[in-house]
Amino acid sequence: MELKLKRIMKGIKASEIAKLLGVSNAFVTYMEQGERKIPNDKYIQWVNYLEVK
């Protein structure tokens, strides 16, 4: 949920994160809701992207 809040506050669309991580928009949503575990490598990419943006 924390990643979703950061993403929304920065005005980043889920599709942008999906493209970055090489996954579907639905998978990003599942990860944000905690329904799917975020793989460590994708988590690091995601967090780094949010810090840079």
TIDRENDO-947946 format. One record per residue: residue number from 1; residue in one letter; x, y, z of N, C-alpha, C, CB in turn. Coordinates in nm, 4 decimals. Glycine has a CB too. Layout:
<pts>
+-----+------+----------+----------+----------+----------+----------+----------+----------+----------+----------+----------+----------+----------+
: pos : code :   n.east :  n.north :     n.up :  ca.east : ca.north :    ca.up :   c.east :  c.north :     c.up :  cb.east : cb.north :    cb.up :
+-----+------+----------+----------+----------+----------+----------+----------+----------+----------+----------+----------+----------+----------+
: NUM :    A :        X :        Y :        Z :        X :        Y :        Z :        X :        Y :        Z :        X :        Y :        Z :
...
+-----+------+----------+----------+----------+----------+----------+----------+----------+----------+----------+----------+----------+----------+
</pts>
This chain:
<pts>
+-----+------+----------+----------+----------+----------+----------+----------+----------+----------+----------+----------+----------+----------+
: pos : code :   n.east :  n.north :     n.up :  ca.east : ca.north :    ca.up :   c.east :  c.north :     c.up :  cb.east : cb.north :    cb.up :
+-----+------+----------+----------+----------+----------+----------+----------+----------+----------+----------+----------+----------+----------+
:   1 :    M :   0.0822 :  -0.1189 :   0.0000 :   0.0000 :   0.0000 :   0.0000 :   0.0868 :   0.1256 :   0.0000 :  -0.0936 :  -0.0004 :   0.1203 :
:   2 :    E :   0.1974 :   0.1184 :   0.0692 :   0.2885 :   0.2336 :   0.0768 :   0.3386 :   0.2734 :  -0.0622 :   0.4082 :   0.2015 :   0.1689 :
:   3 :    L :   0.3723 :   0.1745 :  -0.1439 :   0.4208 :   0.2033 :  -0.2790 :   0.3121 :   0.2694 :  -0.3629 :   0.4693 :   0.0746 :  -0.3474 :
:   4 :    K :   0.1892 :   0.2272 :  -0.3439 :   0.0778 :   0.2857 :  -0.4196 :   0.0606 :   0.4322 :  -0.3818 :  -0.0536 :   0.2076 :  -0.3937 :
:   5 :    L :   0.0654 :   0.4616 :  -0.2531 :   0.0504 :   0.6003 :  -0.2087 :   0.1614 :   0.6893 :  -0.2648 :   0.0503 :   0.6071 :  -0.0558 :
:   6 :    K :   0.2842 :   0.6406 :  -0.2600 :   0.3966 :   0.7173 :  -0.3142 :   0.3788 :   0.7398 :  -0.4636 :   0.5297 :   0.6453 :  -0.2868 :
:   7 :    R :   0.3349 :   0.6347 :  -0.5342 :   0.3148 :   0.6436 :  -0.6783 :   0.2071 :   0.7470 :  -0.7118 :   0.2766 :   0.5062 :  -0.7355 :
:   8 :    I :   0.0965 :   0.7427 :  -0.6403 :  -0.0132 :   0.8346 :  -0.6663 :   0.0268 :   0.9777 :  -0.6326 :  -0.1369 :   0.7939 :  -0.5863 :
:   9 :    M :   0.0974 :   0.9963 :  -0.5223 :   0.1394 :   1.1311 :  -0.4823 :   0.2331 :   1.1934 :  -0.5850 :   0.2079 :   1.1270 :  -0.3457 :
:  10 :    K :   0.3084 :   1.1106 :  -0.6558 :   0.4007 :   1.1615 :  -0.7572 :   0.3365 :   1.1678 :  -0.8953 :   0.5251 :   1.0747 :  -0.7626 :
:  11 :    G :   0.2102 :   1.1258 :  -0.9061 :   0.1385 :   1.1320 :  -1.0323 :   0.1839 :   1.0293 :  -1.1346 :   0.1525 :   1.2673 :  -1.0901 :
:  12 :    I :   0.2310 :   0.9155 :  -1.0869 :   0.2790 :   0.8099 :  -1.1758 :   0.1676 :   0.7074 :  -1.1941 :   0.4085 :   0.7425 :  -1.1191 :
:  13 :    K :   0.1405 :   0.6704 :  -1.3188 :   0.0366 :   0.5722 :  -1.3474 :   0.0890 :   0.4305 :  -1.3246 :  -0.0141 :   0.5879 :  -1.4918 :
:  14 :    A :  -0.0029 :   0.3410 :  -1.2925 :   0.0332 :   0.2005 :  -1.2726 :   0.0940 :   0.1422 :  -1.3997 :  -0.0900 :   0.1183 :  -1.2302 :
:  15 :    S :   0.0460 :   0.1885 :  -1.5147 :   0.0982 :   0.1364 :  -1.6416 :   0.2458 :   0.1715 :  -1.6606 :   0.0162 :   0.1913 :  -1.7589 :
:  16 :    E :   0.2858 :   0.2867 :  -1.6071 :   0.4271 :   0.3281 :  -1.6147 :   0.5140 :   0.2334 :  -1.5313 :   0.4444 :   0.4754 :  -1.5653 :
:  17 :    I :   0.4657 :   0.1980 :  -1.4129 :   0.5379 :   0.1043 :  -1.3263 :   0.5406 :  -0.0343 :  -1.3905 :   0.4724 :   0.0976 :  -1.1856 :
:  18 :    A :   0.4281 :  -0.0744 :  -1.4492 :   0.4196 :  -0.2057 :  -1.5138 :   0.5208 :  -0.2164 :  -1.6272 :   0.2774 :  -0.2306 :  -1.5672 :
:  19 :    K :   0.5307 :  -0.1116 :  -1.7065 :   0.6254 :  -0.1110 :  -1.8182 :   0.7692 :  -0.1194 :  -1.7655 :   0.6068 :   0.0166 :  -1.9050 :
:  20 :    L :   0.7990 :  -0.0440 :  -1.6614 :   0.9319 :  -0.0453 :  -1.6008 :   0.9692 :  -0.1851 :  -1.5517 :   0.9383 :   0.0545 :  -1.4849 :
:  21 :    L :   0.8754 :  -0.2518 :  -1.4854 :   0.9026 :  -0.3819 :  -1.4250 :   0.8845 :  -0.4982 :  -1.5215 :   0.8138 :  -0.4019 :  -1.3063 :
:  22 :    G :   0.8220 :  -0.4717 :  -1.6357 :   0.7981 :  -0.5782 :  -1.7329 :   0.6867 :  -0.6729 :  -1.6914 :   0.9240 :  -0.6564 :  -1.7545 :
:  23 :    V :   0.5845 :  -0.6176 :  -1.6258 :   0.4696 :  -0.6974 :  -1.5820 :   0.3413 :  -0.6294 :  -1.6294 :   0.4691 :  -0.7149 :  -1.4263 :
:  24 :    S :   0.2280 :  -0.6941 :  -1.6058 :   0.1002 :  -0.6356 :  -1.6455 :   0.0521 :  -0.5338 :  -1.5426 :  -0.0050 :  -0.7451 :  -1.6642 :
:  25 :    N :  -0.0407 :  -0.4483 :  -1.5860 :  -0.0999 :  -0.3504 :  -1.4940 :  -0.1694 :  -0.4209 :  -1.3775 :  -0.2003 :  -0.2596 :  -1.5688 :
:  26 :    A :  -0.2360 :  -0.5317 :  -1.4086 :  -0.3067 :  -0.6073 :  -1.3049 :  -0.2091 :  -0.6597 :  -1.1996 :  -0.3848 :  -0.7242 :  -1.3675 :
:  27 :    F :  -0.0926 :  -0.7055 :  -1.2440 :   0.0061 :  -0.7570 :  -1.1494 :   0.0550 :  -0.6457 :  -1.0567 :   0.1248 :  -0.8201 :  -1.2243 :
:  28 :    V :   0.0724 :  -0.5250 :  -1.1094 :   0.1120 :  -0.4103 :  -1.0259 :   0.0045 :  -0.3860 :  -0.9201 :   0.1337 :  -0.2816 :  -1.1132 :
:  29 :    T :  -0.1209 :  -0.3889 :  -0.9613 :  -0.2314 :  -0.3683 :  -0.8681 :  -0.2315 :  -0.4755 :  -0.7595 :  -0.3655 :  -0.3684 :  -0.9429 :
:  30 :    Y :  -0.2129 :  -0.6021 :  -0.7993 :  -0.2084 :  -0.7111 :  -0.7013 :  -0.0943 :  -0.6909 :  -0.6020 :  -0.1930 :  -0.8465 :  -0.7724 :
:  31 :    M :   0.0205 :  -0.6495 :  -0.6514 :   0.1354 :  -0.6273 :  -0.5627 :   0.1074 :  -0.5116 :  -0.4677 :   0.2634 :  -0.5992 :  -0.6448 :
:  32 :    E :   0.0464 :  -0.4049 :  -0.5185 :   0.0158 :  -0.2890 :  -0.4337 :  -0.0854 :  -0.3243 :  -0.3250 :  -0.0378 :  -0.1736 :  -0.5190 :
:  33 :    Q :  -0.1775 :  -0.4128 :  -0.3560 :  -0.2806 :  -0.4517 :  -0.2594 :  -0.2343 :  -0.5621 :  -0.1654 :  -0.4049 :  -0.4967 :  -0.3323 :
:  34 :    G :  -0.1150 :  -0.6144 :  -0.1895 :  -0.0614 :  -0.7192 :  -0.1039 :  -0.1100 :  -0.8586 :  -0.1393 :  -0.0958 :  -0.6902 :   0.0372 :
:  35 :    E :  -0.1786 :  -0.8721 :  -0.2533 :  -0.2281 :  -1.0030 :  -0.2949 :  -0.1169 :  -1.0888 :  -0.3561 :  -0.3422 :  -0.9864 :  -0.3950 :
:  36 :    R :  -0.0131 :  -1.0258 :  -0.4035 :   0.1030 :  -1.0957 :  -0.4593 :   0.2283 :  -1.0407 :  -0.3923 :   0.1106 :  -1.0790 :  -0.6155 :
:  37 :    K :   0.3221 :  -1.1297 :  -0.3654 :   0.4496 :  -1.0862 :  -0.3081 :   0.5304 :  -1.0170 :  -0.4173 :   0.5292 :  -1.2071 :  -0.2475 :
:  38 :    I :   0.5927 :  -0.9062 :  -0.3829 :   0.6757 :  -0.8334 :  -0.4784 :   0.8148 :  -0.8966 :  -0.4779 :   0.6825 :  -0.6801 :  -0.4434 :
:  39 :    P :   0.8602 :  -0.9479 :  -0.5928 :   0.9958 :  -1.0027 :  -0.5991 :   1.0989 :  -0.8958 :  -0.5617 :   1.0251 :  -1.0582 :  -0.7404 :
:  40 :    N :   1.2044 :  -0.9363 :  -0.4934 :   1.3046 :  -0.8411 :  -0.4436 :   1.3625 :  -0.7522 :  -0.5530 :   1.4166 :  -0.9156 :  -0.3759 :
:  41 :    D :   1.3949 :  -0.8106 :  -0.6686 :   1.4547 :  -0.7304 :  -0.7749 :   1.3575 :  -0.6241 :  -0.8265 :   1.4995 :  -0.8205 :  -0.8899 :
:  42 :    K :   1.2298 :  -0.6593 :  -0.8361 :   1.1290 :  -0.5641 :  -0.8839 :   1.1014 :  -0.4564 :  -0.7779 :   0.9979 :  -0.6382 :  -0.9205 :
:  43 :    Y :   1.1055 :  -0.4962 :  -0.6508 :   1.0854 :  -0.4005 :  -0.5423 :   1.1949 :  -0.2936 :  -0.5447 :   1.0839 :  -0.4729 :  -0.4058 :
:  44 :    I :   1.3178 :  -0.3367 :  -0.5633 :   1.4306 :  -0.2430 :  -0.5684 :   1.4154 :  -0.1481 :  -0.6864 :   1.5644 :  -0.3191 :  -0.5782 :
:  45 :    Q :   1.3793 :  -0.2008 :  -0.8040 :   1.3581 :  -0.1159 :  -0.9219 :   1.2482 :  -0.0143 :  -0.8951 :   1.3224 :  -0.2013 :  -1.0452 :
:  46 :    W :   1.1404 :  -0.0599 :  -0.8368 :   1.0229 :   0.0224 :  -0.8098 :   1.0586 :   0.1369 :  -0.7149 :   0.9093 :  -0.0635 :  -0.7502 :
:  47 :    V :   1.1228 :   0.1034 :  -0.6040 :   1.1601 :   0.2039 :  -0.5042 :   1.2590 :   0.3049 :  -0.5629 :   1.2210 :   0.1360 :  -0.3798 :
:  48 :    N :   1.3579 :   0.2558 :  -0.6363 :   1.4557 :   0.3463 :  -0.6987 :   1.3869 :   0.4406 :  -0.7964 :   1.5657 :   0.2659 :  -0.7713 :
:  49 :    Y :   1.2938 :   0.3898 :  -0.8738 :   1.2212 :   0.4721 :  -0.9712 :   1.1418 :   0.5818 :  -0.9000 :   1.1265 :   0.3844 :  -1.0569 :
:  50 :    L :   1.0756 :   0.5458 :  -0.7907 :   0.9976 :   0.6455 :  -0.7166 :   1.0875 :   0.7526 :  -0.6538 :   0.9145 :   0.5769 :  -0.6075 :
:  51 :    E :   1.2075 :   0.7141 :  -0.6125 :   1.2992 :   0.8110 :  -0.5530 :   1.3509 :   0.9087 :  -0.6577 :   1.4163 :   0.7394 :  -0.4857 :
:  52 :    V :   1.3741 :   0.8591 :  -0.7792 :   1.4283 :   0.9429 :  -0.8861 :   1.3217 :   1.0386 :  -0.9388 :   1.4829 :   0.8557 :  -1.0006 :
:  53 :    K :   1.2001 :   0.9916 :  -0.9499 :   1.0907 :   1.0730 :  -1.0059 :   1.0600 :   1.1882 :  -0.9195 :   0.9666 :   0.9918 :  -1.0256 :
+-----+------+----------+----------+----------+----------+----------+----------+----------+----------+----------+----------+----------+----------+
</pts>
